[in-house]
Amino acid sequence: MTLPTVTPREVRNDLIARREIALIDLREEDPFAKAHPLFASQLPLSRLELEVLDRIPRKDAKVVLYDNGEGLVSPAGKRLAALGYTHVHALKGGLQGWSDAGYELFQDVNSYSKAFGELVEARRHTPSLPAQDVQALIDAKADHVILDARRFEEYATMSIPGGISTPGAELVLRVAELAPDPATTVIVNCAGRTRSLIGAQSLVNAGVPNPVFALRNGTIGWTLAQQSLEHGQSRRFKDVSDQTLKQARGKARAVAYRAGVRRIDAEGLADLAQDRKRTLYRFDVRTPEEYAAGHLPGFRSAPGGQLVQETDVFAPVRGGRIVLADDLGPRADMTASWLAQLGWDVYVLDGAFECELETGPWRATRPALPNVETLTPRDLAQALADDAVVVLDLAPSPTHRKGHVPGAWFVIRARLAEAFERIPEGKPIVLTSPDGALARLAAAEVEEISDHPVRVLEGGTEAWIAAGRAVELGLTRAASDPEDIYKRPYEGTDNAAEAMQAYLDWEFGLVDQLARDGTHGFVVI
């Protein structure tokens, strides 16, 4: 499929003018992390249909696709057209064209949120303490509290000794319960720098009376200082009293007002939703547990700290509108204050939780899946025992490593043609994926490549496990290189010191790179 093209200059002009545009990198995460434009969002061809309906909800929004010569744009255009998207373009020259135009290329993931965090520190001189000073406070049993601003799952993997899980949007709401004495030193940490800086600056912006510091360079800095981390901890923030909530509401609302955040009610939300010429994102910034217990219809779970950290993932349409919901208030106000500084048209929804709520975790919007020939876990087990099939697993590589159908080959959907150069020939193919959806989408593509019958494991690998079948661990048969995941130097416990230091050096250079790029439009209050 041949798409109309737009030049890098046209894309840049749209970004500067804040016209709606979604600049989509179709590659897998690892190559994306090596080089991309500042406001590009990674939405891999492999998972396009499963993610695009939520990430680009308005089907006549301007979408610009690119790759780096891998041939991903044409099939992506076909899939988007089949889903009803009407304003899809190809970036002229792809990634190389962007570079040839003299425009900046950024590394890592969530680049513009991280660059913004560095800009905040440079403009506001966010106070911070090095790992050695924090360790000294711990050793001296000084009056302090350490608040970990990451997701709970990240905190549980590794944490600063004594740290309490308090994801970023919760900080202003919870700090008075966690440090009721204004003399208590409050230290905010994450794995690297961004969430530490944004979290600490949130408390400063809200006028918290305590001495507040970011842990300089997060758990990376802690590890480079050769200090021990804790693992498997479960300490969490406390509930808040009515008085604490009242005070937090006042502080957070004042910050949102300074940032230019607007407020709407349910009627105002309905009015925004009627504007079919603007993209509208609806996010619930509370904890996933609160969301599952009861949430407003049409709102996606996006805990506030992660929404600020991963804005490019949650909201690829730069220039769209964002509405935030929070039954208590401070989490939406603080999140909105940061999104406004990031250049978003953002609103806080007031008084809407009196309506009938939906329950359950957030689930992605999916297109209708094709009808395919399936086989049950029992039938697959017999076929494997007879050595009669080859199983291809389309799961993300970390999921595949944690447990897959024995004998299955790891395959990236966008690399199917190359994968068939590695897998055994002469046997029927069975496709699986975590819940079977991706396998269903890929079945027709495999039939075009293979001369053999193609079937899909009914219910995917989850059904295989639920049936009590054994799984195999690791990545022992890779028909695709596992480039679907970028190994972050700030996650996990096995990162090399050189990689962690290189990551910090990259972050330190982001402010200068922002200046060279010239498209961000960030404002720091």
Disulfide bonds with the S-S distance in Angstrom:
none
